[in-house]
Amino acid sequence: MAEGSSDSKTPIVVALIATSGTVLAAVIGLFSGALEAPGLTGQPGSSDLQHTVQALEDKVSRLEQRNRELENQLTEAPEPSTVANSSEPEAGVARETEAPIRLSNYSCIDLDSKAPDWDANDDFSGDLCFGSGLVEAENITVFDEEPDLADCTARTQIEDSVKSESLLDKFLCLDSSTGRTARVHVPDLDASAPTIDLEIVVWE
């Protein structure tokens, strides 16, 4: 009985071994297939995936194009302060020249005058005069760069006269006879004539 029992178990054991081998082979096959699956290799696994990727790429391309258009609009937009203020007079200006005034030797103007020629005269009578190679006025300070009212008001190094030959394209801050602050630019001068051109702003 013992031998018969042992023999009957042998086919069962062999069958179990064979079955286990089949299952193991199937599992190995599943793992092999999984390692080669499109999701793990990074390659599109279906036409649906390809369509989705293409749609996303198209959307990114449209967004990049829109971004470039907005950047161009910002680059081309004018600066508001430049457009708004380019033709506006400075605040608190009482009067200014529309074109340079030319003074000849031994002539003066009145910075407080309302006359079209600023009461230009050759009597050497006024609060801004030119003669003998000098520009004469009250409390003159010379600037290399264009000063504003605050710069002129804060000036400390003052003179009553300066040599005209050194003033080409320079700026002067000075006072009128009534105490107004003025800025004078010298765009041109001719020492041989002699003449000097003046662009003037007088503040209130």
C-alpha positions as CSV (number, residue, x, y, z in Angstrom):
1,M,0.0,0.0,0.0
2,A,2.9,2.3,0.8
3,E,4.4,1.8,-2.6
4,G,1.1,2.3,-4.4
5,S,0.5,5.5,-2.5
6,S,3.9,6.8,-3.5
7,D,3.5,6.0,-7.2
8,S,0.1,7.7,-7.3
9,K,1.6,10.9,-5.9
10,T,4.3,11.0,-8.5
11,P,2.1,12.1,-11.5
12,I,0.5,14.7,-9.3
13,V,4.0,16.2,-8.3
14,V,5.1,16.1,-11.9
15,A,1.8,17.8,-12.9
16,L,2.3,20.5,-10.3
17,I,5.9,21.1,-11.4
18,A,4.8,21.4,-15.0
19,T,1.9,23.7,-14.0
20,S,4.3,25.8,-11.9
21,G,6.7,26.0,-14.9
22,T,3.9,27.2,-17.1
23,V,2.7,29.8,-14.6
24,L,6.3,31.0,-14.2
25,A,6.8,31.2,-17.9
26,A,3.6,33.2,-18.2
27,V,4.7,35.6,-15.4
28,I,8.1,36.1,-17.1
29,G,6.3,36.7,-20.3
30,L,4.1,39.4,-18.6
31,F,7.1,41.1,-17.1
32,S,8.9,41.0,-20.5
33,G,5.9,42.5,-22.2
34,A,5.5,45.1,-19.5
35,L,9.1,46.2,-19.9
36,E,8.5,46.7,-23.6
37,A,5.2,48.4,-23.1
38,P,5.0,51.9,-24.8
39,G,4.3,53.7,-21.5
40,L,7.6,52.5,-20.1
41,T,9.7,53.0,-23.1
42,G,8.5,56.6,-23.7
43,Q,7.2,56.0,-27.2
44,P,3.6,56.7,-28.2
45,G,1.5,53.7,-27.6
46,S,-1.5,54.7,-29.7
47,S,-2.9,57.1,-32.2
48,D,-4.9,58.7,-29.4
49,L,-1.7,59.5,-27.5
50,Q,-0.2,61.0,-30.6
51,H,-3.2,63.2,-31.2
52,T,-3.1,64.4,-27.6
53,V,0.6,65.3,-27.8
54,Q,0.1,67.1,-31.2
55,A,-2.8,69.1,-29.7
56,L,-0.7,70.2,-26.7
57,E,2.2,71.2,-29.0
58,D,-0.2,73.2,-31.1
59,K,-1.6,75.0,-28.0
60,V,1.9,75.8,-26.8
61,S,2.9,77.2,-30.2
62,R,-0.2,79.4,-30.2
63,L,0.6,80.7,-26.7
64,E,4.2,81.5,-27.6
65,Q,3.0,83.4,-30.7
66,R,0.6,85.4,-28.6
67,N,3.3,86.1,-26.0
68,R,5.6,87.5,-28.8
69,E,2.8,89.7,-30.1
70,L,2.2,91.2,-26.6
71,E,6.0,91.8,-26.2
72,N,6.1,93.6,-29.5
73,Q,3.1,95.8,-28.5
74,L,4.8,96.7,-25.2
75,T,8.0,97.5,-27.0
76,E,6.3,99.8,-29.6
77,A,4.1,101.6,-27.0
78,P,5.2,105.2,-26.5
79,E,6.2,106.4,-23.0
80,P,3.2,108.3,-21.6
81,S,5.2,111.0,-19.9
82,T,7.1,111.8,-23.1
83,V,4.0,112.1,-25.2
84,A,2.0,114.1,-22.6
85,N,4.8,116.6,-21.7
86,S,6.8,117.1,-24.9
87,S,4.8,120.1,-25.9
88,E,3.7,121.4,-22.5
89,P,5.5,124.4,-20.9
90,E,7.3,124.0,-17.6
91,A,5.2,124.7,-14.6
92,G,5.4,128.2,-13.2
93,V,6.9,129.7,-16.3
94,A,6.1,133.5,-16.7
95,R,7.6,133.8,-20.1
96,E,10.0,132.1,-22.5
97,T,11.5,132.7,-25.9
98,E,10.0,130.9,-28.9
99,A,13.2,131.4,-30.9
100,P,16.7,132.6,-29.9
101,I,17.2,136.3,-29.3
102,R,20.4,137.8,-30.7
103,L,22.2,140.5,-28.8
104,S,24.8,142.6,-30.4
105,N,27.7,144.3,-28.6
106,Y,26.6,146.7,-25.8
107,S,23.0,145.8,-25.8
108,C,20.6,144.7,-23.1
109,I,17.1,143.1,-22.6
110,D,14.6,143.3,-19.7
111,L,13.8,139.8,-18.4
112,D,10.5,141.1,-16.8
113,S,9.3,142.8,-20.0
114,K,6.2,141.7,-21.9
115,A,7.4,143.3,-25.1
116,P,8.0,141.0,-28.2
117,D,11.7,142.1,-28.3
118,W,12.1,141.9,-24.5
119,D,12.8,145.7,-24.6
120,A,16.1,145.1,-26.4
121,N,18.2,148.3,-26.5
122,D,21.7,149.5,-27.1
123,D,21.7,151.9,-24.2
124,F,23.1,149.2,-22.0
125,S,19.9,149.4,-19.9
126,G,18.3,146.2,-18.6
127,D,18.9,143.2,-16.3
128,L,20.7,141.1,-18.9
129,C,23.5,142.7,-21.0
130,F,26.2,141.8,-23.4
131,G,29.3,143.8,-24.2
132,S,33.1,143.9,-24.2
133,G,33.1,140.1,-24.3
134,L,31.1,139.8,-21.1
135,V,27.5,138.7,-20.2
136,E,26.3,140.8,-17.2
137,A,23.3,140.1,-14.9
138,E,22.4,139.6,-11.3
139,N,23.6,136.4,-9.5
140,I,24.9,134.4,-12.5
141,T,25.7,130.7,-12.2
142,V,27.0,128.7,-15.2
143,F,25.8,125.1,-15.7
144,D,27.1,122.5,-18.2
145,E,23.8,120.6,-18.2
146,E,20.3,122.1,-18.4
147,P,19.2,123.1,-14.9
148,D,15.6,123.2,-13.7
149,L,14.0,125.7,-11.3
150,A,15.2,123.7,-8.3
151,D,18.8,123.7,-9.5
152,C,18.7,127.5,-10.2
153,T,17.1,128.3,-6.9
154,A,19.7,126.2,-5.0
155,R,22.7,127.8,-6.7
156,T,25.4,129.2,-4.5
157,Q,28.4,130.1,-6.7
158,I,27.2,133.4,-8.2
159,E,28.8,136.2,-10.2
160,D,27.8,139.5,-11.8
161,S,29.5,138.8,-15.1
162,V,31.0,136.0,-17.1
163,K,33.2,135.8,-20.2
164,S,30.9,135.2,-23.2
165,E,33.6,133.1,-25.1
166,S,33.2,130.3,-22.6
167,L,29.4,130.1,-22.8
168,L,28.7,128.3,-26.0
169,D,26.1,125.7,-25.4
170,K,26.2,126.4,-21.7
171,F,23.3,127.4,-19.4
172,L,23.1,130.4,-17.0
173,C,20.9,130.8,-14.0
174,L,20.3,134.4,-13.0
175,D,17.8,136.9,-11.4
176,S,15.7,139.5,-13.1
177,S,15.5,143.0,-11.7
178,T,12.2,142.0,-9.9
179,G,13.8,138.9,-8.3
180,R,12.4,136.3,-10.8
181,T,14.7,133.3,-11.5
182,A,15.7,132.9,-15.1
183,R,17.5,130.3,-17.2
184,V,19.4,131.3,-20.3
185,H,20.9,128.9,-22.9
186,V,23.6,130.1,-25.3
187,P,23.1,128.1,-28.6
188,D,25.4,130.3,-30.7
189,L,27.8,133.1,-30.4
190,D,30.1,135.0,-32.7
191,A,33.1,136.6,-31.1
192,S,34.2,138.4,-34.2
193,A,30.8,140.3,-34.8
194,P,30.4,140.2,-31.8
195,T,26.9,138.7,-31.2
196,I,25.4,136.2,-28.8
197,D,22.1,134.1,-29.2
198,L,20.0,133.5,-26.1
199,E,17.2,131.1,-25.3
200,I,15.4,132.3,-22.2
201,V,13.0,130.9,-19.6
202,V,11.7,133.2,-16.8
203,W,9.9,131.5,-13.9
204,E,7.2,133.3,-11.8
